């Protein structure tokens, strides 16, 4: 989903094309985007090692979820073929 943003500084409307990352310290990253017209920075969020660990866990769970959905579709097709033949 692409959102249109209106810059607080220059009042131009733009779409976020890419989030940027800047290390704040050894542990914390600032995730942000900039206005393409005036370069004002907007912070989206911060992440530390706890957040990065949770994101990795979510990615693993999403992969497992996708595998289960695929398996269920195959089983449903097999059942349909068995009982509708």
C-alpha positions, 0 to 999 in steps of 0.5 A: 500500500502506497501512502501519500504524505504531505510535507509539514515543511514545504506542503508538497505531497509525495509518496514514500518510495523507500525507507532509509536506515540510520544507526543511532548507536551500536544497538538502535536503528532509526527507520525514516523517509525524506521529503523528495522536495525539501529533504525533511526527515520523518521518523517511521520507527526505531528498532533495537535487537529485540525488535530485530529478533521479533521480526525474524521470528515473524518471518519464520512464522509467516513462512511456516504459515505459507507452507501450511496454507499450501499443504491445506490447499493440496489436501482440499483438492485431494478430498474434492477429487476423492468425493466428487469423482 
